[in-house]
């Protein structure tokens, strides 16, 4: 689980610290982040996205380079014709400049505090258009220490690898060569991740302590979902380990029939309780040789009759809930899940019921951004975080427990939030659309006057 994040010069976040600890020795399993539009909620989620991409970058680049030459040429031809938002789908590697604050000369710095196996550690990275410094602090041998520290000083790369982690001198020489060749464009965690993929796992484990791979594995298992205005919800969790790659439809080996039945049971429990007209959820299964094709159907009461409807023909809201539900399952299975705008397109009352039901069952960590004020009526104050922006554009993010405001049934967090006690709410009460209308009319009149003169 994440215990804190510190960021400087990251997108719209000049200097911010997000403390995710409930108490000194306990970390929040659930965090709901509020703030007005444009306050930086998505930037907070993108901090997690960047971490995962930093670890996967070298492996993704290597896979792309090994693609068939014709596919690479087709990708090059397609790219200029596609909207900019599609670049991240076709280009998995990391452009660090995308995460930098615009017109900022100082480098971007991020520190991720985490707890793995009940042991605290942190990962730090500093970059401009390339990585300048990187270090990881976690368990090394029998005590906590830096597992590695790498930095660029002029044209020289300074490398400090902990002997308790990197145990083989000869193999370390190979790693030093890899660092000299690739580090800067790629993180060291990314280089190590590729080593694990490219070489025999047992061989690598004999040369490097598993502690560092525990960190890498947990980052890979993290799920980050960010709304995209063109493509809808794009799941960034390409490495997520699931028995079914999709709960909606797919093809699996016959040995996974029990997994299909398990998810069918889970979805049946959820949707029949969440929707009044859904009476049953089931998978339509077709078998072919050693494979099973499955597709999700809803048995719904329509006009007094039960009709079986494929998820393909369901509403956008139901499809979105399916996507969210698939993602939320990870937090029940001990994973870290981060979702931006979780309530977008979903009824406030339904989302309130979902969160109310899941919050006490989380075994991993669930971090969301939201505008749903109904959640403020049910969440403990240590779960609720507000992003506030001052007149100079400086942002802070704090749990509302830090405000020292007494919250009671007749003075609940929702009422206090809407009154502006915690900030993070639009301050404009009235927008003069009459003035806007006349401005549009004046513009039209001016155009007609110019046309008359020209004629």
C-alpha positions, 0 to 999 in steps of 0.5 A: 500500500502507498503511505505518502506521495511527494511531488514537485513540478509535476504537471499542475502540481508545484509542490504537494504532499499526499499523506495516506496514513490513517495514524502513525502506524496504520495506512488508509485502505480507502481514499476519496479525493475531492476538488473542483474541476481543474484542481489536479485530481487527475494529476494525482492519479497520473502520479501512479500511472507514471510509476507503473510506466517507469517500471514497464518502459524498457520491456514495452520498448523491447517488445515494440522493437521486436514487432514485425517490420511491417507493423512498425511501418504501419504504426508510423503511418497511422500516428500522424493521422490519429488524435494526440490522445491515441499516442499513449495506446500505440506508444507504451514507452514514457515521454517524461516531458509529458509529466513535467510542469509547463514552462518550468526550468527546475526538474520534477521530483517525486517520492512514493512512500509504500508499505510491502510485507508490513515494511516501510520504504520509498522510491524517489525519482528526479527528471527533466527530459531524462532521469537525473536521479533515482533511488530505492529504500527498502529492506536490504538484508536484515535492516532497511537501507538504500537498495540502490542510488543512481544519479547523473553528475555532469557526463558521469553516472554515479552508481551505488548498488547495495551488496546485500541486494546485488550479491554477485560481483560479475553480474553487477559488472553487467548491470553497470554496463546496462546502466551506462548504456540505458539509464536516463531514458529508462529507470533502473527498475525498468532495466531490472524488470527486463532482466527478469523477463529476458533471463532465467528467473532462477538465475536472476534470483540467484544474483539479486535479492528478491526484495527488489523484485517484491517492489517491482511486482507490486508496482506491476500489480497496481491498477490505474484507470484514467478517463479519456475524453475520446476513447472512454475508459482505457485500462492502463493495467496491462500487467494485471494478473487475472484468471479472466482477462475480461469479465465481459467476454473472452476465450479461455482453456477448458480448465478455467470453467470454474473461474467463469462460474465463480465470476458469474456468481459474483456478478449475479450477486452484485447486479441483482442487488444493484438493479431492480430489473436485472433478475439474473446474470449469466455467461453464454458458453460455447466449447470448441476443442480445448477452449471455451468462449464466454459472453456475459448476458443480463436476464432483465424484466422488460414489459412483464417478460424476461429478456436475455440481453448481451452486455454489448447492447447494454447502456453506457452506464451499465458498461461503465459499471462493468468496467469499474466492477472489474477494476474494483475486484482488485482491491478485494484481492489485496491489490492497489487500485486507483480510479479517476472520476469513479462516478462519471456516468453512474448514478450518485445513489448507486455509486454511494451504495457500491462504495458503502458496501465495498469500503469495509471489505478492501484488503488492498488499497482503493484510491479514487477521485470523485465529485459524488457528495453523497459519499461524504455522508457515509465515509469516515473523515480520515478517508476524505481528502480535499485538493484546495488551490489558493490565489497564487495557484498553489495546491494542498491536499489534506484529509478533512480530519486535519481541519479540526472541524467537528462533524455531527449528524446535523452538521455532516461532512457533505453540508460542511463541504457544500458550505466551502468549509474544506475548500475544493469547491467552485467559488463562482455562484453565478455565470452571466449568460446574458452577457455571453449572449450579447457578446455573441450577438455583437460578434455576429453584428460586426461580421455583418457590418464587415461583409456589407462594407466589402460588398 
